[in-house]
Amino acid sequence: MDEENFNLSMRKFLKMVGVSSQHEIEKAVAAAIANGSVAGTESFPAKVTLEIAGLKLKVDFDGEIRLQ
């Protein structure tokens, strides 16, 4: 295994996931506030599942998104 290449590809993947996830959450919050379905003071439970089938890895990460 090439440790340097492995770490680089993992960091690239995690950066893409983080940036893309943040963008999607921001869009969803803006749309929900615009259409009046949320007031902007709520908190929402959030869950992300990391799955790598080739490694038989499936892990859930739970958290919370707070608008205020």
Stockholm file with secondary structure:
# STOCKHOLM 1.0

chainA/1-68         MDEENFNLSMRKFLKMVGVSSQHEIEKAVAAAIANGSVAGTESFPAKVTLEIAGLKLKVDFDGEIRLQ
#=GR chainA/1-68 SS CCHHHHHHHHHHHHHHHHHHHHHHHHHHHHHHHHTTSCCSCCEEEEEEEEEEGGGTEEEEEEEEEECC
#=GC SS_cons        CCHHHHHHHHHHHHHHHHHHHHHHHHHHHHHHHHTTSCCSCCEEEEEEEEEEGGGTEEEEEEEEEECC
//
